[in-house]
Amino acid sequence: MPLVSIVIPCYNQARFLSDALNSVLAQTYPNWECIIVNDGSKDDTERLANDWMQKDGRVKSIKKINGGLSSARNAGLLMAAGDLIQFLDADDLLEPEKLKYQLNCLANAGDKVDIVVSGYRYFHDSDRERELLIFGPNNFLPEVAVNFTDRKDLVKLFARTNPMVVSAPLYRRGVFERVGNFDETLGALEDWDFHFRCIVSGVAFQHCGYSPQSKTLIRIHPSSMSADRRNMIRNLRRFQQKHRGNRIFVLENGLEAGSIASAIWNFLKMLTPPGVIWLVKRLLGLI
């Protein structure tokens, strides 16, 4: 039974942390360690982390100066002892069968697959029933069911969009040795950047489908990073500049004529509900 290292970066999200950890302890697969990375939190994160370490010896914690999500995940990777890596943001949850189901998928695929991807859904923090939603914040859609046998359009797909949230994949540790860690110069979109580097490097992804209770659940709340459009746009520019040397990325993002504004407009359209786009076109007489 391979060891799975679950890395939870936490910056001032103590109010959500126990929910995330309860979902880890509820996993039907028992051979895991959980590393809480306290990224310079000023709330109750440190006390909660210490309490959880007393509850279960598989829970560990490190504290560092605040450096952002990429820095926190990279710090967790340095401490991780597992052959497999699972990331979980402190405000999100894992369903009980997630690790077990993905490990079965990985075993069945053998050495053909480097990353197995679960299904995922969103829920509003204000909803006590936690009704699961297809659309995420800013109209984000759920994942594309990528198969390791897909070849032709994969770089094109990952150049256009990040087809998964960071807690959906279960990564072989060798992926990070091959591709490198998260880019700490990016304050957002760092998971898209990492997955794009993976696909360019030939890393094989496999979507596992939707077995019962095997999804990752993404919490929607006002302070979630994806709600900050200015931050997203600022980091989109950095992301685009970083990958301008990749011809497919340039073509798919409208950068061939140096049109950063056009690329940002295309990105904003991704965040805009289809009904709003239709109404604007109607008002402009385009339809």
C-alpha positions as CSV (number, residue, x, y, z in Angstrom):
1,M,0.0,0.0,0.0
2,P,1.9,3.1,-1.2
3,L,2.1,6.1,1.1
4,V,0.1,9.1,-0.1
5,S,1.3,12.6,1.1
6,I,-1.6,15.0,1.4
7,V,-0.4,18.6,1.4
8,I,-2.7,21.3,2.8
9,P,-1.5,24.9,2.5
10,C,-3.3,27.2,4.9
11,Y,-3.1,31.0,5.1
12,N,-5.7,32.5,7.5
13,Q,-8.2,29.8,6.8
14,A,-8.5,28.2,10.2
15,R,-12.3,28.4,10.0
16,F,-12.2,25.8,7.2
17,L,-9.3,23.7,8.2
18,S,-11.1,21.2,10.5
19,D,-13.6,20.4,7.7
20,A,-10.7,19.7,5.3
21,L,-8.9,17.5,7.9
22,N,-12.1,15.6,8.8
23,S,-12.5,14.7,5.1
24,V,-8.9,13.4,5.1
25,L,-9.5,11.3,8.2
26,A,-12.6,9.9,6.6
27,Q,-10.7,8.4,3.7
28,T,-11.2,4.7,3.3
29,Y,-7.6,4.3,2.2
30,P,-5.6,4.4,5.4
31,N,-1.9,4.7,4.3
32,W,-1.5,8.5,4.2
33,E,0.3,11.3,5.9
34,C,-1.2,14.8,6.0
35,I,1.1,17.9,6.0
36,I,-0.5,21.2,7.0
37,V,1.7,24.1,5.8
38,N,1.0,27.1,7.9
39,D,1.9,29.9,5.5
40,G,2.4,32.6,8.0
41,S,-1.2,32.6,9.2
42,K,-2.3,35.2,11.8
43,D,-5.4,33.4,12.9
44,D,-5.9,30.1,14.8
45,T,-4.2,27.9,12.3
46,E,-1.2,27.0,14.4
47,R,-3.3,25.9,17.5
48,L,-5.7,23.9,15.3
49,A,-2.7,22.2,13.5
50,N,-1.2,21.2,16.9
51,D,-4.6,19.9,18.1
52,W,-4.9,17.7,15.0
53,M,-1.4,16.3,15.4
54,Q,-2.4,15.2,18.9
55,K,-5.5,13.5,17.5
56,D,-3.8,11.5,14.7
57,G,-0.1,10.8,14.3
58,R,-0.4,10.8,10.5
59,V,-1.1,14.6,10.7
60,K,2.1,16.8,10.6
61,S,2.6,20.5,10.4
62,I,5.2,23.1,9.4
63,K,5.1,26.8,9.8
64,K,6.8,29.3,7.4
65,I,6.9,32.9,6.5
66,N,4.0,33.8,4.1
67,G,5.0,33.2,0.5
68,G,1.8,32.3,-1.3
69,L,0.2,29.1,-2.5
70,S,3.1,27.9,-4.7
71,S,5.6,28.5,-1.9
72,A,3.4,26.6,0.6
73,R,2.8,23.6,-1.7
74,N,6.5,23.5,-2.5
75,A,7.4,23.5,1.2
76,G,4.9,20.6,1.7
77,L,6.6,18.7,-1.1
78,L,10.0,19.0,0.5
79,M,8.6,17.4,3.7
80,A,6.5,14.8,1.9
81,A,7.6,11.1,2.3
82,G,5.0,9.6,0.0
83,D,5.4,8.1,-3.4
84,L,2.1,9.8,-4.4
85,I,1.1,13.4,-3.8
86,Q,-2.4,14.8,-3.1
87,F,-2.9,18.6,-2.8
88,L,-5.9,19.9,-0.8
89,D,-6.6,23.6,-0.3
90,A,-7.7,24.3,3.3
91,D,-11.2,25.3,2.3
92,D,-11.9,22.3,0.1
93,L,-12.9,18.6,0.8
94,L,-12.2,15.1,-0.4
95,E,-15.0,12.5,-0.6
96,P,-14.2,9.3,1.4
97,E,-13.4,7.0,-1.5
98,K,-11.2,9.5,-3.5
99,L,-7.8,8.1,-2.6
100,K,-8.8,4.5,-2.7
101,Y,-10.5,4.8,-6.1
102,Q,-7.7,6.8,-7.7
103,L,-5.0,4.3,-6.4
104,N,-7.0,1.5,-8.0
105,C,-7.1,3.4,-11.3
106,L,-3.4,4.1,-11.1
107,A,-2.7,0.4,-10.4
108,N,-4.8,-0.7,-13.4
109,A,-3.0,1.7,-15.7
110,G,0.4,0.5,-14.7
111,D,3.3,2.7,-15.9
112,K,1.3,4.2,-18.7
113,V,-0.1,6.9,-16.4
114,D,1.6,9.5,-14.3
115,I,-1.4,11.5,-13.0
116,V,-4.9,10.2,-12.2
117,V,-7.7,12.8,-12.1
118,S,-10.9,12.5,-10.1
119,G,-14.2,14.2,-10.8
120,Y,-15.1,17.3,-8.9
121,R,-18.0,19.6,-8.0
122,Y,-18.5,22.9,-6.3
123,F,-20.6,24.0,-3.3
124,H,-21.4,27.3,-1.7
125,D,-20.1,27.8,1.8
126,S,-23.4,29.5,2.7
127,D,-25.4,26.4,1.7
128,R,-25.9,24.1,4.7
129,E,-27.1,21.3,2.5
130,R,-23.9,21.6,0.4
131,E,-25.7,21.0,-2.9
132,L,-23.1,20.0,-5.5
133,L,-22.8,22.3,-8.5
134,I,-21.4,21.9,-12.0
135,F,-20.5,25.6,-12.4
136,G,-17.8,27.1,-10.2
137,P,-17.0,30.7,-9.4
138,N,-16.9,33.0,-12.4
139,N,-18.7,30.5,-14.5
140,F,-15.8,28.0,-14.4
141,L,-16.8,24.6,-15.9
142,P,-15.8,21.2,-14.5
143,E,-13.0,19.1,-15.9
144,V,-12.3,17.6,-19.3
145,A,-12.1,13.8,-19.1
146,V,-8.5,13.5,-20.4
147,N,-7.4,10.0,-21.3
148,F,-3.7,8.9,-21.5
149,T,-4.4,7.6,-25.1
150,D,-5.3,11.2,-26.2
151,R,-2.4,12.6,-28.2
152,K,-3.2,15.2,-30.8
153,D,-5.0,18.0,-29.0
154,L,-3.6,17.8,-25.5
155,V,-1.1,20.6,-25.6
156,K,-3.8,22.7,-27.4
157,L,-6.3,21.9,-24.6
158,F,-3.9,22.8,-21.8
159,A,-2.8,25.9,-23.6
160,R,-6.4,27.2,-23.7
161,T,-7.5,26.3,-20.2
162,N,-6.6,24.4,-17.0
163,P,-8.9,21.3,-17.4
164,M,-8.8,20.4,-13.7
165,V,-8.6,21.9,-10.2
166,V,-5.4,21.1,-8.3
167,S,-7.0,18.8,-5.7
168,A,-8.5,16.5,-8.4
169,P,-5.2,14.9,-9.5
170,L,-3.2,12.2,-7.6
171,Y,0.4,12.7,-8.7
172,R,3.3,10.3,-8.9
173,R,6.2,11.8,-7.1
174,G,8.3,11.4,-10.2
175,V,6.2,14.1,-11.9
176,F,7.8,16.8,-9.8
177,E,11.3,15.4,-10.4
178,R,10.6,15.6,-14.1
179,V,8.8,18.9,-14.4
180,G,9.8,20.9,-11.3
181,N,7.7,22.4,-8.6
182,F,5.1,25.2,-8.6
183,D,6.3,28.6,-9.9
184,E,6.5,30.9,-6.9
185,T,6.5,34.0,-9.0
186,L,2.8,33.4,-9.9
187,G,0.3,34.6,-7.3
188,A,-2.5,32.8,-9.2
189,L,-2.9,30.3,-12.1
190,E,0.1,28.4,-10.7
191,D,-1.7,25.1,-11.1
192,W,-2.5,25.8,-14.7
193,D,1.1,26.7,-15.3
194,F,2.2,23.5,-13.6
195,H,-0.2,21.3,-15.6
196,F,0.8,23.0,-18.9
197,R,4.4,22.2,-18.1
198,C,3.4,18.6,-17.4
199,I,1.7,18.1,-20.7
200,V,4.5,19.8,-22.7
201,S,6.9,17.4,-21.0
202,G,4.8,14.4,-22.0
203,V,3.4,13.6,-18.6
204,A,0.4,11.2,-19.0
205,F,-3.0,12.1,-17.5
206,Q,-5.9,9.8,-17.0
207,H,-9.4,10.8,-15.8
208,C,-10.9,8.2,-13.5
209,G,-14.5,9.0,-14.0
210,Y,-17.2,9.3,-11.3
211,S,-17.3,6.4,-8.9
212,P,-19.5,7.1,-5.9
213,Q,-17.9,9.3,-3.2
214,S,-14.7,9.7,-5.1
215,K,-14.8,13.4,-6.0
216,T,-13.0,16.5,-4.7
217,L,-15.3,19.3,-3.5
218,I,-14.5,22.9,-4.1
219,R,-15.9,25.5,-1.7
220,I,-17.2,28.8,-3.1
221,H,-16.9,31.7,-0.7
222,P,-16.3,35.5,-1.0
223,S,-12.6,35.3,0.0
224,S,-11.6,32.5,-2.4
225,M,-8.7,33.5,-4.6
226,S,-10.6,32.7,-7.8
227,A,-13.0,35.5,-7.0
228,D,-10.3,38.1,-7.3
229,R,-10.4,39.1,-11.0
230,R,-7.7,41.7,-10.8
231,N,-5.2,39.2,-9.3
232,M,-6.2,36.7,-11.9
233,I,-5.6,39.1,-14.8
234,R,-2.3,40.3,-13.3
235,N,-1.0,36.7,-13.1
236,L,-2.4,35.8,-16.5
237,R,-0.1,38.4,-18.0
238,R,2.9,36.8,-16.2
239,F,1.8,33.3,-17.3
240,Q,1.5,34.4,-20.9
241,Q,4.9,36.0,-20.9
242,K,6.4,32.9,-19.5
243,H,5.1,30.6,-22.2
244,R,5.4,32.9,-25.2
245,G,8.2,30.6,-26.5
246,N,5.6,27.8,-27.0
247,R,4.1,28.2,-30.5
248,I,0.8,26.3,-29.7
249,F,0.4,28.5,-26.5
250,V,0.9,31.6,-28.5
251,L,-1.7,30.6,-31.2
252,E,-4.3,29.4,-28.7
253,N,-4.1,32.6,-26.7
254,G,-4.0,35.1,-29.5
255,L,-0.5,36.3,-28.7
256,E,1.0,36.0,-32.2
257,A,0.7,39.8,-32.8
258,G,1.6,40.7,-29.3
259,S,-2.0,41.2,-28.5
260,I,-2.0,40.8,-24.7
261,A,-5.3,42.8,-24.5
262,S,-7.0,40.3,-26.9
263,A,-5.8,37.4,-24.8
264,I,-7.1,39.0,-21.6
265,W,-10.4,39.7,-23.3
266,N,-10.7,36.0,-24.3
267,F,-9.9,35.1,-20.7
268,L,-12.6,37.4,-19.3
269,K,-15.1,35.9,-21.7
270,M,-14.3,32.5,-20.1
271,L,-15.3,34.0,-16.7
272,T,-18.5,35.6,-18.1
273,P,-21.8,33.7,-18.0
274,P,-23.0,32.8,-21.5
275,G,-26.3,34.7,-21.1
276,V,-24.4,38.0,-20.4
277,I,-22.3,37.5,-23.6
278,W,-25.5,36.8,-25.6
279,L,-27.1,40.0,-24.2
280,V,-24.1,42.2,-25.0
281,K,-24.0,40.8,-28.6
282,R,-27.7,41.4,-28.9
283,L,-27.4,45.0,-27.7
284,L,-24.6,45.6,-30.2
285,G,-26.6,44.2,-33.0
286,L,-24.1,41.3,-33.6
287,I,-26.9,38.7,-33.4
